Amino acid sequence: MSDRRADRRNRWWLVGLAIAVLVVVVLAPLASADPDGLERVGEDAGFLDAAQEALHAILPDYTVPGIEDPTVSTVLSGLIGVAIVFIAMVIVGRLLRRRRAA
């Protein structure tokens, strides 16, 4: 593969990552505090009290434990989510590249 083509592909990764970060930083503070669809159905149908917490809540309710400011906590939670997805996709991409090369 040419260096120019590899540079262009790397640039698209960065553009996509920058767009995801921008969306999180701009839109996360605007997220509604109202319950989402499934939570709302649980409230309306009366079975929400039967719900159990997840065994491992890394970012409970889209917040970072220990951060008091709800806006900052929500934005950080979103950025952590973007980082996790980005890292997972890089790993999958490298595994697929190796598999294709073999």
Phi, psi and omega per residue, in radians:
M1 nan 2.455 -3.121
S2 -1.283 2.690 3.124
D3 -1.106 -0.608 -3.117
R4 -1.131 -0.737 3.125
R5 -1.168 -0.699 3.109
A6 -1.136 -0.703 3.108
D7 -1.095 -0.717 3.137
R8 -1.132 -0.732 3.120
R9 -1.126 -0.748 3.114
N10 -1.109 -0.626 3.112
R11 -1.115 -0.687 3.129
W12 -1.142 -0.640 3.046
W13 -1.024 -0.806 -3.112
L14 -1.171 -0.684 3.103
V15 -1.110 -0.783 3.118
G16 -1.088 -0.748 3.115
L17 -1.126 -0.732 3.124
A18 -1.121 -0.684 3.113
I19 -1.144 -0.756 3.124
A20 -1.074 -0.756 3.126
V21 -1.126 -0.747 3.128
L22 -1.084 -0.767 3.122
V23 -1.057 -0.776 3.138
V24 -1.096 -0.844 -3.068
V25 -1.139 -0.659 -3.081
V26 -1.454 -0.745 -2.994
L27 -1.643 -0.441 -3.110
A28 -1.030 -0.708 3.111
P29 -1.135 -0.306 -3.131
L30 -1.606 0.008 -3.106
A31 -1.074 2.482 -3.122
S32 -1.308 2.467 3.070
A33 -1.472 -0.137 3.098
D34 -1.182 2.680 -3.130
P35 -1.113 2.607 3.101
D36 -1.301 -3.083 -3.027
G37 -0.978 -0.925 -3.090
L38 -1.168 -0.704 3.116
E39 -1.123 -0.678 3.125
R40 -1.145 -0.733 3.099
V41 -1.089 -0.716 3.098
G42 -1.072 -0.698 3.086
E43 -1.138 -0.851 -3.088
D44 -1.120 -0.673 -3.099
A45 -1.490 -0.189 3.060
G46 1.468 0.293 3.123
F47 -1.941 0.202 -3.123
L48 -1.129 -0.580 3.141
D49 -1.157 -0.354 3.134
A50 -1.431 -0.142 -3.108
A51 -1.166 2.597 3.109
Q52 -2.023 2.603 3.091
E53 -1.227 2.633 3.061
A54 -1.148 2.604 3.138
L55 -1.090 -0.690 -3.098
H56 -2.239 1.593 3.105
A57 -1.632 1.690 -3.109
I58 -1.182 -0.821 3.136
L59 -2.233 1.382 -3.055
P60 -1.103 2.287 3.133
D61 0.930 0.639 3.101
Y62 1.010 0.706 3.093
T63 -2.276 2.808 3.063
V64 -1.817 2.033 -3.139
P65 -0.991 2.415 3.129
G66 1.677 -0.268 3.102
I67 -1.685 2.038 -3.042
E68 -1.356 -0.646 -3.122
D69 -1.250 2.031 -3.066
P70 -1.106 -0.595 3.132
T71 -1.179 -0.834 3.130
V72 -1.096 -0.722 -3.129
S73 -1.104 -0.735 3.126
T74 -1.165 -0.750 3.127
V75 -1.117 -0.788 3.111
L76 -1.079 -0.699 3.095
S77 -1.052 -0.773 3.101
G78 -1.111 -0.715 3.127
L79 -1.162 -0.645 3.076
I80 -1.121 -0.728 3.094
G81 -1.080 -0.751 3.099
V82 -1.070 -0.752 3.141
A83 -1.104 -0.741 3.139
I84 -1.100 -0.796 3.130
V85 -1.138 -0.723 3.138
F86 -1.078 -0.820 3.140
I87 -1.102 -0.735 3.119
A88 -1.070 -0.720 -3.130
M89 -1.219 -0.615 3.074
V90 -1.108 -0.758 3.132
I91 -1.111 -0.805 3.121
V92 -1.082 -0.743 3.127
G93 -1.067 -0.733 3.125
R94 -1.185 -0.685 3.097
L95 -1.111 -0.720 3.119
L96 -1.180 -0.647 3.117
R97 -1.124 -0.762 3.098
R98 -1.094 -0.725 -3.115
R99 -1.127 -0.701 3.140
R100 -1.190 -0.612 -3.110
A101 -1.282 -0.429 -3.106
A102 -1.332 nan nan
